[in-house]
């Protein structure tokens, strides 16, 4: 369970695994026990604030910056403390990136889609309809050139970022009635935002920006016909199967939603190199744990949801095919007006197509065989 208060506990001694991860990330910056060189080099005592885009009851997502704060404190012998704050403490989630850019807080944690209203290029760093899956996103970011592309884009807003986890492919959401064809989407009041909302709007869907805590009541009162959230583990906490029992999949608008740790660019540049290295290593460890926790916890959560009344249904083929066409139309419209989006999208699309060519050769074949093998027991 997440903490009710920002992290203020004294740092623990780093375990062997964490010390190994951090030391590898630091490289030449620190070559002995972590705390001693930092003090010997006169590393400053810092007190930063990090604003999360996620409520404290989302233990995986809110727990990610808490874990990073703890690791950084351990690695610096308590000299670098990061206080983790929830939405509204002091800034709401929707203005998180603006707050980090302005220096209201030094750091943030959340999706790049928070900035897409000002620049749709930001959405490409998190997920877009029919984009990369989680593995592909990680490969593109760490070895395919995405980090360099986005560093240029984010620098224009005074931001630096590091990958901070991935939810994996999300579910398609909760519906009060089953979607059997594209015709069933006409006039649907659907809680969904961003580019997913733009794509579905071309079907006649009415996208709604309903906050997470209000989804249950909105569905129960029929202000909403459907709502997407994240996936089984987080969706279970909302109890939506009681008021919207049809659970459609997949969430084709977020095939692997990458999250990021955000830094005020000037604050980042002013950090000692050793502190930057510690943050990189901590973000890498925490990011891997976020994906692992979702992969470990979603299966059992899905079983519990089905036992509680959820009716699993795939989106029909005409919805998937139509949504893909709509998505390509949306991207063409944006690219015609935004040079950064056009440049980054083309890089992502090329990388995505190569990834799925490779997945088709080995991964897809293996996965489908294992699905059949599981069915045989």
Buried (B, 14 or more C-beta within 10 A) or exposed (E): EBBEEBBEEEBEEBEEEBBEBBBEBBEEBBEEEBBEBBEEEEBEEBEBBBBBBBBBBBBBBBBBBBBBBBBBBBBBBEBBBBBBBBBEBEBEBBBBBBBBBEEBBBBBBBBBBBBBEEBBBBBBBBBBBBBBBBBBBBBBBEEBBBBEBBEEBBEEBBBBBBBBBBBBBBBBBBBBEEBEEBEBBEEBBBBBBBBBBBBBBBBEBBBBEBEBEEBBEBBBEEBBBBBBBBBBBBBBBBEBBBBBBBBBBBBBBBBBBBBBBBBBBEBBEEBBEBBBBBBBBBBBBBBBBBBEBBBEBBEEBBEEBBEEEBBEBEBBEEBBEBBBEBBBEBBEEBBEEBEBBBBBBEBBBEBBEBBBEEBEEEBEEEEEEEEEEEEEE
